[in-house]
Amino acid sequence: MVVAIRYAKSLLGLAVERGLLEEVYKDMMHIREICYSNRDFVAFLESPVIKTDKKQEILTELFKGKINDLTFAFINIITEKRREGYVDDIAKAFDGEYKKHKNILSAVITSAAGIDATTRAKVMELVKATTTGEVELTEKIDKDLIGGFVIKIGDNQVDASVSRTLNDLRKNFSENPFVKEF
């Protein structure tokens, strides 16, 4: 992943320098979506059996004229350096680097049944109060939580779910501090 981060930082710096950050970001998210939705494409890029010139030919067919010239040139350079297997990781890393650059914080709220607009607004208000910059809230549903929620902001996590409470109770009851010693 270190390789992907280095390439992502390089592309970000170049995009900022040329004033094409938003366009390159859209291109990289498009590439990320292609990689996410088509695992065969990723396997093709990672394959050591398929020659580099064939990969470049197919990538040119796919992306020429459909993405920014800077992004296209970057993809060509990566392919020439035989790093095309990292394209998916580079796109993910670029998303992270872009958000750092724009001071956008990602927050994920996971609940058992989803949250309504009022709860979403309160969560956004609480998250914005604890951080500076813009907040991007993603919602997930996990029926295993039973109730409550889990909020993950960067590396911090608050677990206020019913399943966590039940697990804690189960752990406490399994410990028996009153063991008789004969």
N, C-alpha and C positions, 0 to 999 in steps of 0.2 A: 504493500500500500504506500510505502515511502516514495516509490517511483511515481505512482499516480499523483500524489500530492505535489511533488516537484514539478511535474508537467502541468498540473492544474494551475499552480502558482505562476509558472512561466506564461501560460496562455492568458491568465487574468492580467498580469502586468502588461503584456503586449496589447491586450484589448483596451485597457485603461489608457495606455499611452496613445493609441490611435483613435480613441473616442468611440469605440465600438462595443463597449461592455454589454449593453442590453441585448444587442443583436447576437453576440457570441454566446451569451447566457441562454437565450432562446434556442440557439442551435445545439448547444450541449445538452439542454434538457430534452430536446427532440431526439438526439442520439441516445440519451439515457433511456428514454421511453422505448425506443426501438430495441435496445439491448434487453430491457426488462420484459417486453412482450414477446420477444423472439429469441429464445435460448439457442436455437440453431445458428443464428447469426453470430452470437458470442462464441459458440463452438467453432464456427468457421474461422473467426478471427484468431482464436487461440490455437488452431490446428498447425502443427509443425510440418504436416505433409503437404499442405497447399502452399505453393510458391508465392513469394512476395509480389511479383509482378501480376499474378492472377488476382490477388487480394486488392491490389491498387486498381486494377481494371474494374472490379466489381464495386469498390468504394466510389470510384469516379462515376460509374453508372448510377449509383444510388444517390450521391450527394452533389454532384456538379450542377451548379445553377440553382440548387434548392437550399443551400446554406451560404452564409457569408463567405467571401473569398478568404478571409483570414482563418476562419475555422476550417475550411477545406484545405488550405495550405498546411495548417497544423496537423490535420489527419494524414496528409501525404508525408509529412516529415516523420511522424510517428511510425508510419508503415515502412518508410525507407530505413529507419533505425531498428526495424523488427520488434517494435513495441506495440503493435496493433492489438495484441491480446489484452492490453491494459486499457483499451478505449472505454469500456464500461466503468472501470474503477476511476479513470481520469474524469469522466463525466460526473460521477458521484462526488469526487473530491472537488471538482470545479464548483458544484452546487454549494458545498461547505465553505469554500474560499470566497465565493461571491457573497454569501450571507455574512461572513466575517467582515468583508470589505464594506458592505452596505449597513453594517451594524443591525442585522436582522437576527433575532433570537427565535429558535424553533422550540415550541412547546407542544407536547403531545398529551392529550387527556384521553384516558381509556376508561370507559364505563360499561356497565352491564347492558344497558338499554339505550344508550345515546343520551345527549343532553339537549335541553330546550334552549331557546334564544336568551331567556333571562339568565340561566345558569352560565351559558357561554359568555355573556356580557360580564358577569361577576368574575368569572375565571380570568378573562382578559384584563379586567381592572386590577385584580390581584397580581397577576404576572407583570403587568406594566408598572405597578407600584414597586416591585422588587428589582426591576432592571431598567436600564436606559436603552433607548433605541426602539425599533419597531419589533413587534411580536407576530410570529406566524403560528397560528393555532391549528393543530391537526387533531381530528377526532377519530378514535378507534372504538370498536365495540368488542368486548370479550365477555361472553356469557358466564365464564368461569368465575368472574369476580362476584357474582351473586347480587351485589349491590355496592353502593359507594363509587369510588373513583380512584384512579392513579394518575397523578400529574408528573410528567417528566420534563424538566426544563434544563437543557444542556446535560450536565453530568449529575444534576440533583433530581431526586425523585421523592415524591410524597405519596405514600400508599395509605389511603383511607378506605380500603375496600373491605367488604364483609368477609371475603375469603381469607384475607390477611388476618383479620381479627380472630376468625375461627382457627386458623393455623397456630396463632399465638396461644390461644386457649388450649388447644390440643397439646402443644408442647409443654405448657405449664402443668397440665394435668398428668402428663406422662412422667414428670419428675415427682418423686416421692421423697420429700425431706424427712418423713417420719418413719424411716426404716428401723425396725427393731434389730438390735444387735444382741445376740444371745451369748 
